[in-house]
Amino acid sequence: MPAPGARPAGSVWQGRGVYFVYDRSQCVPWVREPGDAQLRRQKISRQAAELITGDCLVLDVETTGTGRDDEVCEIAIVDAAGHVLLDTLVRPSREIPVEASFVNGISNAMVATAPTWPEVAERYASIVEGRRVVAYNATFDSRLIRQTHQAYGLSAPVLDTDCLMLMYAVWNGEWDKRRESWRWCKLIEAAGESGVANPDGHRALADAVMTLGVLRYLQARSNGRRSPRKSR
């Protein structure tokens, strides 16, 4: 297309009218204006880039359940470069129900000799202090960590969290009519759409690594366009 202010080099008669033609040296590539969906994804990509360049942490926990008295039974934290800062099983104050073990693969035998939360809490606090923490469903992970502190009468550090599940929901762009918001995707679904491998399903470190992979994917798509794997 002609650059702003370019003058026609000539004209051509074609069918029903005259069309101006321009010297190629005075033309610029035609760039399609981004639509609302692309602009929305660009914003999410910038947020992901800000988190990664700001050296965020990525956290994941496995738990004894989802209730108000459940606890953390495994925790992992990696930094933005993928270095493992924390990866440990945790022996909870209650037994892990069979249904929870079925989901996360962690049995009572596996945690029998693991440290308790009071033995992990100081190290955990020193890692997250003053850092932005990314988690997939950050509200859940934060609540379970807080509950686990409370189970031992400990004060939980306040986390500065960003929820990748909510970020990816905006990126993905599927509207949930019932909830009247963007549809939440499971981590494994987001990872699959992002081309991120699932090395060892539903353990804390594997999920933290997958979460970082999805975050990196969002950062890399700064033009707001999806990879060829999926378009909408």
Secondary structure in CASP SS format (residue, H / E / C, confidence):
PFRMAT SS
TARGET T0000
AUTHOR 0000-0000-0000
METHOD secondary structure of the structure
MODEL  1
M C 1.00
P E 1.00
A C 1.00
P C 1.00
G C 1.00
A C 1.00
R C 1.00
P C 1.00
A C 1.00
G E 1.00
S E 1.00
V E 1.00
W E 1.00
Q E 1.00
G C 1.00
R C 1.00
G E 1.00
V E 1.00
Y E 1.00
F E 1.00
V E 1.00
Y C 1.00
D C 1.00
R H 1.00
S H 1.00
Q H 1.00
C E 1.00
V C 1.00
P C 1.00
W C 1.00
V C 1.00
R C 1.00
E C 1.00
P C 1.00
G C 1.00
D H 1.00
A H 1.00
Q H 1.00
L H 1.00
R H 1.00
R H 1.00
Q H 1.00
K H 1.00
I H 1.00
S H 1.00
R H 1.00
Q H 1.00
A H 1.00
A H 1.00
E H 1.00
L H 1.00
I H 1.00
T H 1.00
G C 1.00
D C 1.00
C C 1.00
L E 1.00
V E 1.00
L E 1.00
D E 1.00
V E 1.00
E E 1.00
T E 1.00
T C 1.00
G C 1.00
T C 1.00
G C 1.00
R C 1.00
D C 1.00
D C 1.00
E C 1.00
V E 1.00
C E 1.00
E E 1.00
I E 1.00
A E 1.00
I E 1.00
V E 1.00
D E 1.00
A C 1.00
A C 1.00
G C 1.00
H C 1.00
V E 1.00
L E 1.00
L E 1.00
D E 1.00
T E 1.00
L E 1.00
V C 1.00
R E 1.00
P C 1.00
S C 1.00
R C 1.00
E C 1.00
I C 1.00
P C 1.00
V H 1.00
E H 1.00
A H 1.00
S H 1.00
F H 1.00
V H 1.00
N H 1.00
G C 1.00
I C 1.00
S C 1.00
N H 1.00
A H 1.00
M H 1.00
V H 1.00
A C 1.00
T C 1.00
A C 1.00
P C 1.00
T E 1.00
W H 1.00
P H 1.00
E H 1.00
V H 1.00
A H 1.00
E H 1.00
R H 1.00
Y H 1.00
A H 1.00
S H 1.00
I H 1.00
V H 1.00
E C 1.00
G C 1.00
R C 1.00
R E 1.00
V E 1.00
V E 1.00
A E 1.00
Y C 1.00
N C 1.00
A H 1.00
T H 1.00
F H 1.00
D H 1.00
S H 1.00
R H 1.00
L H 1.00
I H 1.00
R H 1.00
Q H 1.00
T H 1.00
H H 1.00
Q H 1.00
A H 1.00
Y C 1.00
G C 1.00
L C 1.00
S C 1.00
A C 1.00
P C 1.00
V C 1.00
L C 1.00
D E 1.00
T E 1.00
D E 1.00
C E 1.00
L H 1.00
M H 1.00
L H 1.00
M H 1.00
Y H 1.00
A H 1.00
V H 1.00
W H 1.00
N H 1.00
G C 1.00
E C 1.00
W E 1.00
D E 1.00
K C 1.00
R C 1.00
R C 1.00
E C 1.00
S E 1.00
W E 1.00
R C 1.00
W C 1.00
C C 1.00
K C 1.00
L H 1.00
I H 1.00
E H 1.00
A H 1.00
A H 1.00
G H 1.00
E H 1.00
S C 1.00
G C 1.00
V C 1.00
A C 1.00
N C 1.00
P C 1.00
D C 1.00
G C 1.00
H C 1.00
R C 1.00
A H 1.00
L H 1.00
A H 1.00
D H 1.00
A H 1.00
V H 1.00
M H 1.00
T H 1.00
L H 1.00
G H 1.00
V H 1.00
L H 1.00
R H 1.00
Y H 1.00
L H 1.00
Q H 1.00
A H 1.00
R C 1.00
S C 1.00
N C 1.00
G C 1.00
R C 1.00
R C 1.00
S C 1.00
P C 1.00
R C 1.00
K C 1.00
S C 1.00
R C 1.00
END
